[in-house]
Amino acid sequence: MEPNYILPEVGDQAPSFEVETEKGWLRFPDYTAGSWCIFFAHPANFTSAWTMFSAFLAMKERWLNERNTKVLALTNESLRQNNQWADKARRYIGIYLKAPVIEDLDFQIAKKFGLASARRPQPGCDRLALIIDPQGIVRMIIHRPLPNIENALLEIEMELDRLQGKVTGQSTPQQPPPIQVEELSDATNENYKTDPAYFSRKKFFPN
């Protein structure tokens, strides 16, 4: 019989889990103990939406380090698929995603957190991201569907600053220059398409 999970709400302790990632074995919340955590749902590789999330995380690496914040991404896809995505993202747009991507093929972690970690999320799983504090307490939840991904990423950035006491009044982070998606010189390998649709040439703001 499948367990009936009670989803954590703001102010609740985040559920614990142990899992294999492409970067090795991970035990939560030990992995983020003493640090803030942004826990993303990773709906699918090879999509423009995940390109934007990956770009956001890559561009914000120093910003996240300064705020003692670690990132986790949860997906229903295999480690092999995740590695293929990471390789193409590096080759085509120079994104090297350091955040561990968690393989959750049976949706057990997704159901614990209510994260929409697949193209067709499990019933009741409509959460895009959670912010979790150094004590493992959920401090923010963002739900799907989203009218605008850029605004969601900006909201996460602003809320993390607010929770850490770094923003007062109406302060808002400044928008960075838009990313130009370009093929890198090592992307000419014949095993790769020259212009994948999920690497749109449209400018976008990752944060």
Biotite code that builds the C-alpha atoms (Angstrom):
import biotite.structure as struc

atoms = struc.array([
    struc.Atom([0.000, 0.000, 0.000], chain_id="A", res_id=1, res_name="MET", atom_name="CA", element="C"),
    struc.Atom([1.401, 3.388, -1.000], chain_id="A", res_id=2, res_name="GLU", atom_name="CA", element="C"),
    struc.Atom([2.050, 5.775, 1.919], chain_id="A", res_id=3, res_name="PRO", atom_name="CA", element="C"),
    struc.Atom([-0.229, 8.783, 2.316], chain_id="A", res_id=4, res_name="ASN", atom_name="CA", element="C"),
    struc.Atom([2.166, 11.715, 2.586], chain_id="A", res_id=5, res_name="TYR", atom_name="CA", element="C"),
    struc.Atom([1.284, 14.933, 4.408], chain_id="A", res_id=6, res_name="ILE", atom_name="CA", element="C"),
    struc.Atom([2.892, 17.723, 2.401], chain_id="A", res_id=7, res_name="LEU", atom_name="CA", element="C"),
    struc.Atom([5.050, 20.192, 4.336], chain_id="A", res_id=8, res_name="PRO", atom_name="CA", element="C"),
    struc.Atom([3.729, 23.737, 4.482], chain_id="A", res_id=9, res_name="GLU", atom_name="CA", element="C"),
    struc.Atom([5.547, 26.979, 5.314], chain_id="A", res_id=10, res_name="VAL", atom_name="CA", element="C"),
    struc.Atom([6.864, 26.632, 8.861], chain_id="A", res_id=11, res_name="GLY", atom_name="CA", element="C"),
    struc.Atom([7.048, 22.814, 8.734], chain_id="A", res_id=12, res_name="ASP", atom_name="CA", element="C"),
    struc.Atom([10.143, 20.640, 8.865], chain_id="A", res_id=13, res_name="GLN", atom_name="CA", element="C"),
    struc.Atom([11.163, 19.462, 5.397], chain_id="A", res_id=14, res_name="ALA", atom_name="CA", element="C"),
    struc.Atom([10.988, 15.665, 4.907], chain_id="A", res_id=15, res_name="PRO", atom_name="CA", element="C"),
    struc.Atom([14.218, 13.672, 4.944], chain_id="A", res_id=16, res_name="SER", atom_name="CA", element="C"),
    struc.Atom([15.469, 11.339, 2.212], chain_id="A", res_id=17, res_name="PHE", atom_name="CA", element="C"),
    struc.Atom([18.541, 9.537, 0.890], chain_id="A", res_id=18, res_name="GLU", atom_name="CA", element="C"),
    struc.Atom([19.160, 9.198, -2.823], chain_id="A", res_id=19, res_name="VAL", atom_name="CA", element="C"),
    struc.Atom([21.726, 8.750, -5.586], chain_id="A", res_id=20, res_name="GLU", atom_name="CA", element="C"),
    struc.Atom([22.584, 11.751, -7.775], chain_id="A", res_id=21, res_name="THR", atom_name="CA", element="C"),
    struc.Atom([24.940, 12.203, -10.720], chain_id="A", res_id=22, res_name="GLU", atom_name="CA", element="C"),
    struc.Atom([27.360, 13.709, -8.182], chain_id="A", res_id=23, res_name="LYS", atom_name="CA", element="C"),
    struc.Atom([27.130, 10.810, -5.730], chain_id="A", res_id=24, res_name="GLY", atom_name="CA", element="C"),
    struc.Atom([25.050, 9.709, -2.752], chain_id="A", res_id=25, res_name="TRP", atom_name="CA", element="C"),
    struc.Atom([23.073, 12.475, -1.039], chain_id="A", res_id=26, res_name="LEU", atom_name="CA", element="C"),
    struc.Atom([21.425, 12.488, 2.373], chain_id="A", res_id=27, res_name="ARG", atom_name="CA", element="C"),
    struc.Atom([18.917, 15.278, 3.103], chain_id="A", res_id=28, res_name="PHE", atom_name="CA", element="C"),
    struc.Atom([18.804, 17.364, 5.254], chain_id="A", res_id=29, res_name="PRO", atom_name="CA", element="C"),
    struc.Atom([22.415, 16.525, 6.182], chain_id="A", res_id=30, res_name="ASP", atom_name="CA", element="C"),
    struc.Atom([23.594, 17.823, 2.788], chain_id="A", res_id=31, res_name="TYR", atom_name="CA", element="C"),
    struc.Atom([22.201, 21.307, 3.450], chain_id="A", res_id=32, res_name="THR", atom_name="CA", element="C"),
    struc.Atom([22.594, 21.418, 7.243], chain_id="A", res_id=33, res_name="ALA", atom_name="CA", element="C"),
    struc.Atom([23.659, 24.928, 8.247], chain_id="A", res_id=34, res_name="GLY", atom_name="CA", element="C"),
    struc.Atom([22.875, 26.301, 4.775], chain_id="A", res_id=35, res_name="SER", atom_name="CA", element="C"),
    struc.Atom([19.821, 27.652, 3.015], chain_id="A", res_id=36, res_name="TRP", atom_name="CA", element="C"),
    struc.Atom([18.414, 25.461, 0.250], chain_id="A", res_id=37, res_name="CYS", atom_name="CA", element="C"),
    struc.Atom([16.458, 26.135, -2.937], chain_id="A", res_id=38, res_name="ILE", atom_name="CA", element="C"),
    struc.Atom([14.769, 22.860, -3.924], chain_id="A", res_id=39, res_name="PHE", atom_name="CA", element="C"),
    struc.Atom([13.586, 22.987, -7.558], chain_id="A", res_id=40, res_name="PHE", atom_name="CA", element="C"),
    struc.Atom([11.230, 20.698, -9.426], chain_id="A", res_id=41, res_name="ALA", atom_name="CA", element="C"),
    struc.Atom([12.944, 19.748, -12.700], chain_id="A", res_id=42, res_name="HIS", atom_name="CA", element="C"),
    struc.Atom([10.018, 18.843, -15.015], chain_id="A", res_id=43, res_name="PRO", atom_name="CA", element="C"),
    struc.Atom([12.019, 17.648, -18.016], chain_id="A", res_id=44, res_name="ALA", atom_name="CA", element="C"),
    struc.Atom([15.385, 17.829, -19.745], chain_id="A", res_id=45, res_name="ASN", atom_name="CA", element="C"),
    struc.Atom([15.694, 19.354, -23.218], chain_id="A", res_id=46, res_name="PHE", atom_name="CA", element="C"),
    struc.Atom([13.083, 22.065, -22.642], chain_id="A", res_id=47, res_name="THR", atom_name="CA", element="C"),
    struc.Atom([13.367, 25.844, -22.874], chain_id="A", res_id=48, res_name="SER", atom_name="CA", element="C"),
    struc.Atom([12.050, 26.172, -19.314], chain_id="A", res_id=49, res_name="ALA", atom_name="CA", element="C"),
    struc.Atom([14.862, 24.083, -17.860], chain_id="A", res_id=50, res_name="TRP", atom_name="CA", element="C"),
    struc.Atom([17.353, 25.990, -19.995], chain_id="A", res_id=51, res_name="THR", atom_name="CA", element="C"),
    struc.Atom([16.229, 29.129, -18.180], chain_id="A", res_id=52, res_name="MET", atom_name="CA", element="C"),
    struc.Atom([16.452, 27.510, -14.760], chain_id="A", res_id=53, res_name="PHE", atom_name="CA", element="C"),
    struc.Atom([19.917, 26.151, -15.556], chain_id="A", res_id=54, res_name="SER", atom_name="CA", element="C"),
    struc.Atom([21.077, 29.560, -16.758], chain_id="A", res_id=55, res_name="ALA", atom_name="CA", element="C"),
    struc.Atom([19.692, 31.191, -13.618], chain_id="A", res_id=56, res_name="PHE", atom_name="CA", element="C"),
    struc.Atom([21.530, 28.768, -11.339], chain_id="A", res_id=57, res_name="LEU", atom_name="CA", element="C"),
    struc.Atom([24.788, 29.056, -13.280], chain_id="A", res_id=58, res_name="ALA", atom_name="CA", element="C"),
    struc.Atom([24.721, 32.873, -13.347], chain_id="A", res_id=59, res_name="MET", atom_name="CA", element="C"),
    struc.Atom([23.792, 33.075, -9.668], chain_id="A", res_id=60, res_name="LYS", atom_name="CA", element="C"),
    struc.Atom([26.510, 30.741, -8.375], chain_id="A", res_id=61, res_name="GLU", atom_name="CA", element="C"),
    struc.Atom([28.504, 33.495, -6.650], chain_id="A", res_id=62, res_name="ARG", atom_name="CA", element="C"),
    struc.Atom([25.308, 35.164, -5.418], chain_id="A", res_id=63, res_name="TRP", atom_name="CA", element="C"),
    struc.Atom([24.139, 31.863, -3.902], chain_id="A", res_id=64, res_name="LEU", atom_name="CA", element="C"),
    struc.Atom([27.528, 31.197, -2.300], chain_id="A", res_id=65, res_name="ASN", atom_name="CA", element="C"),
    struc.Atom([27.495, 34.645, -0.706], chain_id="A", res_id=66, res_name="GLU", atom_name="CA", element="C"),
    struc.Atom([24.106, 33.794, 0.801], chain_id="A", res_id=67, res_name="ARG", atom_name="CA", element="C"),
    struc.Atom([25.215, 30.378, 2.066], chain_id="A", res_id=68, res_name="ASN", atom_name="CA", element="C"),
    struc.Atom([22.643, 28.724, -0.190], chain_id="A", res_id=69, res_name="THR", atom_name="CA", element="C"),
    struc.Atom([22.729, 25.291, -1.831], chain_id="A", res_id=70, res_name="LYS", atom_name="CA", element="C"),
    struc.Atom([20.521, 24.164, -4.703], chain_id="A", res_id=71, res_name="VAL", atom_name="CA", element="C"),
    struc.Atom([18.885, 20.802, -5.367], chain_id="A", res_id=72, res_name="LEU", atom_name="CA", element="C"),
    struc.Atom([16.867, 19.771, -8.418], chain_id="A", res_id=73, res_name="ALA", atom_name="CA", element="C"),
    struc.Atom([14.405, 16.878, -8.470], chain_id="A", res_id=74, res_name="LEU", atom_name="CA", element="C"),
    struc.Atom([13.527, 15.016, -11.661], chain_id="A", res_id=75, res_name="THR", atom_name="CA", element="C"),
    struc.Atom([11.659, 11.912, -12.774], chain_id="A", res_id=76, res_name="ASN", atom_name="CA", element="C"),
    struc.Atom([14.292, 11.269, -15.445], chain_id="A", res_id=77, res_name="GLU", atom_name="CA", element="C"),
    struc.Atom([17.314, 8.998, -15.205], chain_id="A", res_id=78, res_name="SER", atom_name="CA", element="C"),
    struc.Atom([20.867, 9.969, -14.299], chain_id="A", res_id=79, res_name="LEU", atom_name="CA", element="C"),
    struc.Atom([21.898, 9.073, -17.863], chain_id="A", res_id=80, res_name="ARG", atom_name="CA", element="C"),
    struc.Atom([19.357, 11.534, -19.313], chain_id="A", res_id=81, res_name="GLN", atom_name="CA", element="C"),
    struc.Atom([20.443, 14.194, -16.838], chain_id="A", res_id=82, res_name="ASN", atom_name="CA", element="C"),
    struc.Atom([24.076, 13.727, -17.819], chain_id="A", res_id=83, res_name="ASN", atom_name="CA", element="C"),
    struc.Atom([23.177, 14.022, -21.518], chain_id="A", res_id=84, res_name="GLN", atom_name="CA", element="C"),
    struc.Atom([21.323, 17.264, -20.828], chain_id="A", res_id=85, res_name="TRP", atom_name="CA", element="C"),
    struc.Atom([24.189, 18.676, -18.749], chain_id="A", res_id=86, res_name="ALA", atom_name="CA", element="C"),
    struc.Atom([26.674, 17.859, -21.523], chain_id="A", res_id=87, res_name="ASP", atom_name="CA", element="C"),
    struc.Atom([24.617, 19.564, -24.233], chain_id="A", res_id=88, res_name="LYS", atom_name="CA", element="C"),
    struc.Atom([23.926, 22.603, -22.052], chain_id="A", res_id=89, res_name="ALA", atom_name="CA", element="C"),
    struc.Atom([27.670, 22.978, -21.514], chain_id="A", res_id=90, res_name="ARG", atom_name="CA", element="C"),
    struc.Atom([28.476, 22.548, -25.210], chain_id="A", res_id=91, res_name="ARG", atom_name="CA", element="C"),
    struc.Atom([25.808, 24.837, -26.637], chain_id="A", res_id=92, res_name="TYR", atom_name="CA", element="C"),
    struc.Atom([25.404, 27.650, -24.132], chain_id="A", res_id=93, res_name="ILE", atom_name="CA", element="C"),
    struc.Atom([28.311, 27.292, -21.732], chain_id="A", res_id=94, res_name="GLY", atom_name="CA", element="C"),
    struc.Atom([26.171, 26.357, -18.723], chain_id="A", res_id=95, res_name="ILE", atom_name="CA", element="C"),
    struc.Atom([27.853, 24.119, -16.175], chain_id="A", res_id=96, res_name="TYR", atom_name="CA", element="C"),
    struc.Atom([25.216, 23.170, -13.623], chain_id="A", res_id=97, res_name="LEU", atom_name="CA", element="C"),
    struc.Atom([26.884, 22.275, -10.323], chain_id="A", res_id=98, res_name="LYS", atom_name="CA", element="C"),
    struc.Atom([23.680, 21.627, -8.383], chain_id="A", res_id=99, res_name="ALA", atom_name="CA", element="C"),
    struc.Atom([22.956, 17.933, -7.753], chain_id="A", res_id=100, res_name="PRO", atom_name="CA", element="C"),
    struc.Atom([20.055, 16.607, -9.835], chain_id="A", res_id=101, res_name="VAL", atom_name="CA", element="C"),
    struc.Atom([18.121, 13.927, -7.952], chain_id="A", res_id=102, res_name="ILE", atom_name="CA", element="C"),
    struc.Atom([16.802, 10.894, -9.814], chain_id="A", res_id=103, res_name="GLU", atom_name="CA", element="C"),
    struc.Atom([13.292, 10.142, -8.525], chain_id="A", res_id=104, res_name="ASP", atom_name="CA", element="C"),
    struc.Atom([11.887, 7.595, -10.973], chain_id="A", res_id=105, res_name="LEU", atom_name="CA", element="C"),
    struc.Atom([9.143, 6.349, -8.636], chain_id="A", res_id=106, res_name="ASP", atom_name="CA", element="C"),
    struc.Atom([8.036, 9.857, -7.527], chain_id="A", res_id=107, res_name="PHE", atom_name="CA", element="C"),
    struc.Atom([8.593, 9.034, -3.851], chain_id="A", res_id=108, res_name="GLN", atom_name="CA", element="C"),
    struc.Atom([10.471, 12.265, -3.100], chain_id="A", res_id=109, res_name="ILE", atom_name="CA", element="C"),
    struc.Atom([8.154, 14.302, -5.337], chain_id="A", res_id=110, res_name="ALA", atom_name="CA", element="C"),
    struc.Atom([5.166, 13.072, -3.340], chain_id="A", res_id=111, res_name="LYS", atom_name="CA", element="C"),
    struc.Atom([6.863, 13.932, -0.035], chain_id="A", res_id=112, res_name="LYS", atom_name="CA", element="C"),
    struc.Atom([7.400, 17.541, -1.105], chain_id="A", res_id=113, res_name="PHE", atom_name="CA", element="C"),
    struc.Atom([4.557, 17.971, -3.607], chain_id="A", res_id=114, res_name="GLY", atom_name="CA", element="C"),
    struc.Atom([7.045, 18.858, -6.347], chain_id="A", res_id=115, res_name="LEU", atom_name="CA", element="C"),
    struc.Atom([5.981, 18.752, -10.007], chain_id="A", res_id=116, res_name="ALA", atom_name="CA", element="C"),
    struc.Atom([9.065, 16.869, -11.181], chain_id="A", res_id=117, res_name="SER", atom_name="CA", element="C"),
    struc.Atom([7.756, 15.472, -14.484], chain_id="A", res_id=118, res_name="ALA", atom_name="CA", element="C"),
    struc.Atom([5.995, 16.542, -17.667], chain_id="A", res_id=119, res_name="ARG", atom_name="CA", element="C"),
    struc.Atom([2.866, 14.958, -16.169], chain_id="A", res_id=120, res_name="ARG", atom_name="CA", element="C"),
    struc.Atom([3.164, 15.560, -12.411], chain_id="A", res_id=121, res_name="PRO", atom_name="CA", element="C"),
    struc.Atom([1.630, 13.210, -9.891], chain_id="A", res_id=122, res_name="GLN", atom_name="CA", element="C"),
    struc.Atom([-1.788, 14.201, -8.472], chain_id="A", res_id=123, res_name="PRO", atom_name="CA", element="C"),
    struc.Atom([-1.382, 16.876, -5.821], chain_id="A", res_id=124, res_name="GLY", atom_name="CA", element="C"),
    struc.Atom([2.164, 17.711, -6.917], chain_id="A", res_id=125, res_name="CYS", atom_name="CA", element="C"),
    struc.Atom([2.008, 21.272, -8.238], chain_id="A", res_id=126, res_name="ASP", atom_name="CA", element="C"),
    struc.Atom([4.974, 22.882, -6.495], chain_id="A", res_id=127, res_name="ARG", atom_name="CA", element="C"),
    struc.Atom([7.798, 24.382, -8.525], chain_id="A", res_id=128, res_name="LEU", atom_name="CA", element="C"),
    struc.Atom([10.248, 25.277, -5.749], chain_id="A", res_id=129, res_name="ALA", atom_name="CA", element="C"),
    struc.Atom([10.750, 25.498, -2.006], chain_id="A", res_id=130, res_name="LEU", atom_name="CA", element="C"),
    struc.Atom([13.134, 27.634, 0.032], chain_id="A", res_id=131, res_name="ILE", atom_name="CA", element="C"),
    struc.Atom([14.340, 25.769, 3.125], chain_id="A", res_id=132, res_name="ILE", atom_name="CA", element="C"),
    struc.Atom([16.294, 27.427, 5.954], chain_id="A", res_id=133, res_name="ASP", atom_name="CA", element="C"),
    struc.Atom([19.483, 26.128, 7.665], chain_id="A", res_id=134, res_name="PRO", atom_name="CA", element="C"),
    struc.Atom([17.374, 24.334, 10.288], chain_id="A", res_id=135, res_name="GLN", atom_name="CA", element="C"),
    struc.Atom([15.461, 22.430, 7.602], chain_id="A", res_id=136, res_name="GLY", atom_name="CA", element="C"),
    struc.Atom([12.259, 24.496, 7.920], chain_id="A", res_id=137, res_name="ILE", atom_name="CA", element="C"),
    struc.Atom([10.241, 25.323, 4.772], chain_id="A", res_id=138, res_name="VAL", atom_name="CA", element="C"),
    struc.Atom([10.120, 29.122, 4.389], chain_id="A", res_id=139, res_name="ARG", atom_name="CA", element="C"),
    struc.Atom([8.638, 29.600, 0.898], chain_id="A", res_id=140, res_name="MET", atom_name="CA", element="C"),
    struc.Atom([6.631, 27.560, -1.623], chain_id="A", res_id=141, res_name="ILE", atom_name="CA", element="C"),
    struc.Atom([6.044, 28.467, -5.293], chain_id="A", res_id=142, res_name="ILE", atom_name="CA", element="C"),
    struc.Atom([3.232, 26.651, -7.082], chain_id="A", res_id=143, res_name="HIS", atom_name="CA", element="C"),
    struc.Atom([2.517, 25.852, -10.731], chain_id="A", res_id=144, res_name="ARG", atom_name="CA", element="C"),
    struc.Atom([1.249, 26.850, -13.199], chain_id="A", res_id=145, res_name="PRO", atom_name="CA", element="C"),
    struc.Atom([3.304, 29.989, -13.656], chain_id="A", res_id=146, res_name="LEU", atom_name="CA", element="C"),
    struc.Atom([2.371, 32.858, -15.957], chain_id="A", res_id=147, res_name="PRO", atom_name="CA", element="C"),
    struc.Atom([6.022, 33.868, -16.282], chain_id="A", res_id=148, res_name="ASN", atom_name="CA", element="C"),
    struc.Atom([9.152, 31.879, -15.440], chain_id="A", res_id=149, res_name="ILE", atom_name="CA", element="C"),
    struc.Atom([11.392, 34.956, -15.256], chain_id="A", res_id=150, res_name="GLU", atom_name="CA", element="C"),
    struc.Atom([9.108, 36.474, -12.618], chain_id="A", res_id=151, res_name="ASN", atom_name="CA", element="C"),
    struc.Atom([9.152, 33.245, -10.621], chain_id="A", res_id=152, res_name="ALA", atom_name="CA", element="C"),
    struc.Atom([12.952, 33.222, -10.577], chain_id="A", res_id=153, res_name="LEU", atom_name="CA", element="C"),
    struc.Atom([13.037, 36.880, -9.595], chain_id="A", res_id=154, res_name="LEU", atom_name="CA", element="C"),
    struc.Atom([10.544, 36.133, -6.822], chain_id="A", res_id=155, res_name="GLU", atom_name="CA", element="C"),
    struc.Atom([12.783, 33.379, -5.467], chain_id="A", res_id=156, res_name="ILE", atom_name="CA", element="C"),
    struc.Atom([15.771, 35.736, -5.480], chain_id="A", res_id=157, res_name="GLU", atom_name="CA", element="C"),
    struc.Atom([13.879, 38.521, -3.721], chain_id="A", res_id=158, res_name="MET", atom_name="CA", element="C"),
    struc.Atom([12.334, 36.177, -1.168], chain_id="A", res_id=159, res_name="GLU", atom_name="CA", element="C"),
    struc.Atom([15.682, 34.625, -0.272], chain_id="A", res_id=160, res_name="LEU", atom_name="CA", element="C"),
    struc.Atom([17.121, 38.088, 0.338], chain_id="A", res_id=161, res_name="ASP", atom_name="CA", element="C"),
    struc.Atom([14.068, 39.020, 2.401], chain_id="A", res_id=162, res_name="ARG", atom_name="CA", element="C"),
    struc.Atom([14.260, 35.859, 4.505], chain_id="A", res_id=163, res_name="LEU", atom_name="CA", element="C"),
    struc.Atom([17.938, 36.490, 5.165], chain_id="A", res_id=164, res_name="GLN", atom_name="CA", element="C"),
    struc.Atom([17.240, 40.090, 6.148], chain_id="A", res_id=165, res_name="GLY", atom_name="CA", element="C"),
    struc.Atom([19.178, 41.544, 3.210], chain_id="A", res_id=166, res_name="LYS", atom_name="CA", element="C"),
    struc.Atom([16.311, 43.523, 1.661], chain_id="A", res_id=167, res_name="VAL", atom_name="CA", element="C"),
    struc.Atom([14.228, 46.296, 3.164], chain_id="A", res_id=168, res_name="THR", atom_name="CA", element="C"),
    struc.Atom([11.447, 48.409, 1.737], chain_id="A", res_id=169, res_name="GLY", atom_name="CA", element="C"),
    struc.Atom([10.931, 48.038, -1.991], chain_id="A", res_id=170, res_name="GLN", atom_name="CA", element="C"),
    struc.Atom([14.456, 47.006, -2.934], chain_id="A", res_id=171, res_name="SER", atom_name="CA", element="C"),
    struc.Atom([14.562, 44.699, -5.944], chain_id="A", res_id=172, res_name="THR", atom_name="CA", element="C"),
    struc.Atom([17.480, 42.926, -7.632], chain_id="A", res_id=173, res_name="PRO", atom_name="CA", element="C"),
    struc.Atom([18.603, 44.483, -10.883], chain_id="A", res_id=174, res_name="GLN", atom_name="CA", element="C"),
    struc.Atom([17.996, 42.613, -14.120], chain_id="A", res_id=175, res_name="GLN", atom_name="CA", element="C"),
    struc.Atom([21.266, 41.399, -15.700], chain_id="A", res_id=176, res_name="PRO", atom_name="CA", element="C"),
    struc.Atom([21.945, 41.683, -19.422], chain_id="A", res_id=177, res_name="PRO", atom_name="CA", element="C"),
    struc.Atom([19.931, 39.092, -21.384], chain_id="A", res_id=178, res_name="PRO", atom_name="CA", element="C"),
    struc.Atom([21.624, 35.806, -22.204], chain_id="A", res_id=179, res_name="ILE", atom_name="CA", element="C"),
    struc.Atom([22.434, 35.219, -25.850], chain_id="A", res_id=180, res_name="GLN", atom_name="CA", element="C"),
    struc.Atom([22.136, 31.508, -26.530], chain_id="A", res_id=181, res_name="VAL", atom_name="CA", element="C"),
    struc.Atom([25.059, 30.596, -28.741], chain_id="A", res_id=182, res_name="GLU", atom_name="CA", element="C"),
    struc.Atom([26.772, 27.453, -29.893], chain_id="A", res_id=183, res_name="GLU", atom_name="CA", element="C"),
    struc.Atom([30.228, 26.988, -28.430], chain_id="A", res_id=184, res_name="LEU", atom_name="CA", element="C"),
    struc.Atom([33.227, 25.972, -30.480], chain_id="A", res_id=185, res_name="SER", atom_name="CA", element="C"),
    struc.Atom([33.182, 22.425, -29.124], chain_id="A", res_id=186, res_name="ASP", atom_name="CA", element="C"),
    struc.Atom([29.529, 21.948, -30.139], chain_id="A", res_id=187, res_name="ALA", atom_name="CA", element="C"),
    struc.Atom([30.416, 20.949, -33.680], chain_id="A", res_id=188, res_name="THR", atom_name="CA", element="C"),
    struc.Atom([30.622, 17.255, -32.860], chain_id="A", res_id=189, res_name="ASN", atom_name="CA", element="C"),
    struc.Atom([28.556, 15.355, -35.435], chain_id="A", res_id=190, res_name="GLU", atom_name="CA", element="C"),
    struc.Atom([26.617, 13.657, -32.641], chain_id="A", res_id=191, res_name="ASN", atom_name="CA", element="C"),
    struc.Atom([24.921, 16.960, -31.826], chain_id="A", res_id=192, res_name="TYR", atom_name="CA", element="C"),
    struc.Atom([22.255, 18.888, -33.685], chain_id="A", res_id=193, res_name="LYS", atom_name="CA", element="C"),
    struc.Atom([23.438, 22.287, -34.839], chain_id="A", res_id=194, res_name="THR", atom_name="CA", element="C"),
    struc.Atom([20.376, 24.133, -33.578], chain_id="A", res_id=195, res_name="ASP", atom_name="CA", element="C"),
    struc.Atom([18.243, 22.273, -31.008], chain_id="A", res_id=196, res_name="PRO", atom_name="CA", element="C"),
    struc.Atom([14.787, 23.764, -30.559], chain_id="A", res_id=197, res_name="ALA", atom_name="CA", element="C"),
    struc.Atom([15.077, 23.778, -26.771], chain_id="A", res_id=198, res_name="TYR", atom_name="CA", element="C"),
    struc.Atom([18.039, 26.187, -27.028], chain_id="A", res_id=199, res_name="PHE", atom_name="CA", element="C"),
    struc.Atom([15.900, 29.014, -28.376], chain_id="A", res_id=200, res_name="SER", atom_name="CA", element="C"),
    struc.Atom([17.699, 31.958, -29.900], chain_id="A", res_id=201, res_name="ARG", atom_name="CA", element="C"),
    struc.Atom([15.301, 34.343, -28.242], chain_id="A", res_id=202, res_name="LYS", atom_name="CA", element="C"),
    struc.Atom([16.872, 36.494, -25.547], chain_id="A", res_id=203, res_name="LYS", atom_name="CA", element="C"),
    struc.Atom([15.676, 35.758, -22.051], chain_id="A", res_id=204, res_name="PHE", atom_name="CA", element="C"),
    struc.Atom([16.294, 36.984, -18.521], chain_id="A", res_id=205, res_name="PHE", atom_name="CA", element="C"),
    struc.Atom([17.119, 34.064, -16.207], chain_id="A", res_id=206, res_name="PRO", atom_name="CA", element="C"),
    struc.Atom([16.530, 35.975, -13.017], chain_id="A", res_id=207, res_name="ASN", atom_name="CA", element="C"),
])
